[in-house]
């Protein structure tokens, strides 16, 4: 039991460290991109954290296999490099026992990845589509930035606001230019000391201005009509929420299975591939972590990463082949998983005494021949 807790604890700590490092790096990149879009006024600032949180399960399910693979590799390589594994083998702890513990942990991680891939990730992707579509429809008043001229969503007005409070509802020193004719020769200019954004029950937004003046007329007219007001409401016509073309990755699993297309079948095999790959990768990592103390704990890191990349490149290529109906959907990606599993079993057998005796006999027969 002590050995069980020690090995499981070392592997899990390494996997958690790798996962947190990778997810922090990738989320930081996404955060910078989304924050740049918010600063440009393309989406409301209050949606930044929401979009980041929706990206989390979609990114986590892609990082989890690499974290599981590297966690086993780093943990066991350190144990080999510090001769702890030699001591464990001398006390009767075989590599097969270590492999069984690793596979036990891999099943738990595979179930977690399946939950993310089958349910949480599609829900997050669909929710992200809905939020982005609503942000596109509401663009204009909801994305006002202080100190910048911005065009409203109906492209018939330009708004400038000197200052906005933290809630984004109270405006100060508002400038608004509107066109009232198709040839843009007639229009109005409104200046108000304060303003506010109001929303109707149907979701339409209005700009409510207070204490200002309105100048209206034609650009070739000798004078403009001037109107002083205490309150001035401007209805900004909202765009209809456009239904973007959803990717199949945002479809719930039950709805995906009901779609009889090559793309849907490829997406289904991809959702299966991530959870299935975790036990296979962790199985591969056990023999790949064998290093001599002189090699150091990172002695086989580069070959192991090359094997991981090759495995996933084959999965991605196979997904494209299924989408293009180059290979039958029933075959799917199973043959790639089978080849990776055979490779893992072969690498494990290399350290078994029976395999070594078999190869020794085979080499002896070749020499006699």
Buried (B, 14 or more C-beta within 10 A) or exposed (E): EEBEEBBBEBBBEBBEBBBEEBBEEBBEEBBEEBBEBBEEBBBBBEBBEBBBEBBBBBBBBBBBBBBBBBBBBBBBBBBBBEEBBEEBBEEEBEBEBBBEBBBEBBEEBBEBBBBBBBBBBBEBBBBBBBBBBBBBBBBBBBBBBEEEEBBBBEEBBBBBBEEBEEEBEEBBBBBBBBBEEEEEEBBBBBBBEBBBBEBEEEEEBBBBBBBBEBBBBEEEEEEBEEEEBEEBEBEBEBBEBEEEEEEBBBBEBEEBEEEEEBBBBBBBBBBBBBBBBBBBBBBBBBBBBBBEEEEBBBBBBEEBBEBBEEBBEBBEEBBEBBBEEEEEBEEBBBEBBEEBBEBBEEBBBEBEEEEEEEEEEEEEEEEEE
